């Protein structure tokens, strides 16, 4: 197997693990936020839009966040801020009354 094939296989394995992790944690979050740069799951979301002369500037502040990024050692982070001029899609997955705002004590993801 060539070096390039090894890298492609490794990348495919990372992608499969990421998809499994996404399926595992999806039910823990209230919002799914899609931007041109990344996909986020979060439990708290604030959005501010500033109209510029040529384009709108969107500022997202998220708390209790899971980031779709196969290269991150830890995808769960306490807070994220995003500034973008691209499209933003926000899906409310659950009403606030159905979701806890923090992970349970000892919560861990398995690689399986």
Secondary structure, DSSP 8 states (H G I E B T S, - for coil): --HHHHHHHHHHHHHHHHHHHHHHHGGG-SEEEEESS-EEEEEEEEEEEEE-SSSEEEEEEEEEEEE--TT-S--EEEEEEEEESS-EEEEE-S-GGG--SS--TT------
